[in-house]
Amino acid sequence: MNMDKVVRQIVKALEAQGFDVIETKNGRLQVVDRDGDWIATFPMRFKAGTGLDNALAPLRRAGFRWPDS
């Protein structure tokens, strides 16, 4: 996986909190919860701006806790 440093940290935190992160064949990351329900799909790299915040929103609604949010 060729991810941004922040994305690597998010993936590590997601896995520590019990979420599964799967790399899709088109180079995106798919997040599923403990029950196998899809939560979000996001890229491995983010440009500056609100993209990261927008990607974290559905994860937060699913119970994910990110220190910087």
Secondary structure as GFF3:
##gff-version 3
##sequence-region A 1 69
A	DSSP	alpha_helix	5	16	.	.	.	ID=ss1
A	DSSP	beta_strand	20	23	.	.	.	ID=ss2
A	DSSP	beta_strand	28	32	.	.	.	ID=ss3
A	DSSP	beta_strand	38	43	.	.	.	ID=ss4
A	DSSP	alpha_helix	51	61	.	.	.	ID=ss5
###
